[in-house]
Amino acid sequence: MRRGSNSYKPEDIRRWGVERFMNEIAPKEPLEIPDLGFSAEENQRMDELLKQEHENSANGL
């Protein structure tokens, strides 16, 4: 298995075992998201949309 590649073959995952594979490739620290230049209004609207989506999925909609 090559480190640094952005995809893995299913046979690599099966060979390693899913839990071991995920422990090996999963990030160890939170992902830093750079400032993407959205306005405060755009950020607020996205927060509202995400909240609605979460509520809808919790209600089975």
C-alpha positions as CSV (number, residue, x, y, z in Angstrom):
1,M,0.0,0.0,0.0
2,R,1.4,3.4,-1.0
3,R,1.3,6.2,1.5
4,G,0.3,9.6,0.2
5,S,-1.8,8.3,-2.6
6,N,-5.4,9.6,-2.6
7,S,-7.1,6.2,-3.3
8,Y,-6.7,2.6,-2.1
9,K,-7.7,-0.6,-3.8
10,P,-10.4,-2.7,-2.0
11,E,-8.0,-5.6,-1.9
12,D,-5.6,-3.5,0.1
13,I,-8.3,-2.7,2.7
14,R,-9.4,-6.4,2.9
15,R,-5.8,-7.5,3.3
16,W,-5.1,-5.0,6.1
17,G,-8.6,-5.3,7.7
18,V,-10.9,-2.3,7.9
19,E,-10.2,-1.2,11.5
20,R,-6.4,-1.4,11.1
21,F,-6.6,0.3,7.7
22,M,-8.7,3.2,9.1
23,N,-6.4,3.5,12.1
24,E,-3.4,3.8,9.7
25,I,-4.9,6.4,7.2
26,A,-7.3,8.4,9.4
27,P,-6.2,11.9,10.4
28,K,-4.7,12.0,13.9
29,E,-5.6,15.7,14.3
30,P,-8.6,17.9,13.4
31,L,-8.6,19.1,9.8
32,E,-7.8,22.8,9.5
33,I,-10.2,24.5,7.1
34,P,-8.8,27.6,5.5
35,D,-10.8,30.8,5.3
36,L,-12.8,30.4,2.1
37,G,-13.8,34.0,1.9
38,F,-17.5,33.5,2.7
39,S,-19.4,36.5,4.2
40,A,-21.0,36.3,7.6
41,E,-24.4,36.2,5.9
42,E,-23.3,33.3,3.8
43,N,-21.9,31.4,6.8
44,Q,-25.2,32.1,8.7
45,R,-27.3,30.8,5.8
46,M,-25.2,27.6,5.6
47,D,-25.5,27.0,9.3
48,E,-29.3,27.3,9.0
49,L,-29.4,24.9,6.0
50,L,-27.3,22.4,7.9
51,K,-29.5,22.7,11.0
52,Q,-32.6,22.1,8.8
53,E,-31.0,19.1,7.1
54,H,-30.0,17.6,10.5
55,E,-33.6,18.1,11.9
56,N,-35.1,16.6,8.8
57,S,-32.9,13.5,9.0
58,A,-33.6,13.2,12.7
59,N,-37.4,13.3,11.9
60,G,-37.0,10.7,9.1
61,L,-37.9,13.2,6.3
